[in-house]
């Protein structure tokens, strides 16, 4: 942050619609000579027009987890992935798995290096499907996904928000508690399973069971409100990156200004 005041141009992989107050706060403390460009998220988004058709297909060449999702009712599955860098302790992973199994909610769990361990914990529970890796974007846009239990890392947050999927946050490190706050308090598109990072504090299976069951109860008014917020927020985000949108104009303005600067130099 201390170097930012020396920059002529600052590119942010976000949108005014996502983090407007933070962008305005940056502008207020930086020199007027510093230009800020929120150019949108650095993630690859699907073409929405084709997605629903593809999600209904059950093709032999599709991965086993997609074939399993195809067999599930709409919005009935909780997708569980805690990122690609860190994982909770094995003891915490066990509590999460046991709580999920006890909730009677179908779930797809990306276990990475703990896949074999999680399969042992869940046993023959038919509502559990555990994999070491999956195509997250393909999963989030699948018709059977009703929620995302996430570590609230930036990429996952953006991908889930653009897919219109409610998030149940379980932050593990660094900026994740901040994104958890944005999800729950600012954007109102999710709930917390874990409030803050405390290494020696376990989230017990009973709490996991209770929260997950409520989170996936689509008949409750609270869950209906979260899903309504998700769809409205999703629409706002897609408009923000459409042709001639604020993000596109921001990119065009940056290219124009940096070209002019290069010409002068």
Residue, then its C-alpha position, 0 to 999 in steps of 0.5 A: x500500500x505504501x508504494x501505491x501513491x507513486x503509481x500513475x495507474x492502478x488496475x484492480x480485479x474488481x468492480x464498483x458493484x463489488x467493492x465500491x466503498x473500498x475503491x472510493x476510500x482508495x481514491x480519497x487517500x491517493x494523489x489526484x494524479x493516480x488513476x484507478x481502474x476496476x476492470x472486473x474479475x480475473x476469472x473465466x466465466x461461462x456463456x450463460x446461454x448454453x449452460x442450462x442445456x449442458x447441465x441437463x446432459x448425462x453423457x458417458x464422457x462426463x466426469x463421474x461427479x457431473x454424472x452424479x450431479x445430473x442424478x440429483x434434484x434441482x438445488x439439492x446439493x451443497x458443494x464443499x470446497x475449501x480452496x487449493x492452498x490450505x486445509x483445516x486440520x484433519x480433526x476439523x475435516x472429520x467434524x465437517x464431514x460427520x456434520x454434513x453426513x448427519x445433516x441429511x443434505x446431499x453434498x459434493x466434497x472436494x477433499x484434495x489430499x484428504x479424499x481417502x480419509x474423508x471417504x473413510x469418515x463418510x463410509x457408505x453414505x449415499x448422499x456424500x460424493x467425495x472427489x480430489x478435484x473438480x471443475x469448479x465453474x462447471x459444478x457451480x453452474x449445475x442445476x443441482x447445486x443449491x449452496x457452496x460451503x467455501x473458505x471465501x477465497x477471492x476466486x471462489x467468492x467471485x465465481x459463486x457470486x457470478x453463478x448466483x449461488x449462496x455461500x456458507x463461509x468457513x475462512x481459513x487465512x489472510x483476506x478470507x474473513x474480510x470476504x466472509x464479511x462482505x458476503x454476509x453483511x454487505x452483499x447479503x448472499x450467504x451465511x457464516x459457518x465460522x466467524x473468525x480464524x481460531x486455530x485451536x477452536x473446532x467447529x463441532x459436527x453438531x453445529x455443522x449439521x444444524x447450520x447446513x440443514x437450515x442453509x439448504x432448507x429452501x422452504x424457509x423465508x430466510x433462505x428464500x431471501x438469501x437466494x433472492x439476493x443472490x439472483x439480484x446480485x448475479x444480474x447486477x454483476x453480469x450487467x457490470x461486465x457486459x458490452x459497454x459496461x463500466x468495466x469495459x469502459x474502465x479497460x478502454x480508458x486505461x488503454x487510452x491513457x497509458x497509450x497517451x503516456x507512452x507517446x509522451x515519453 
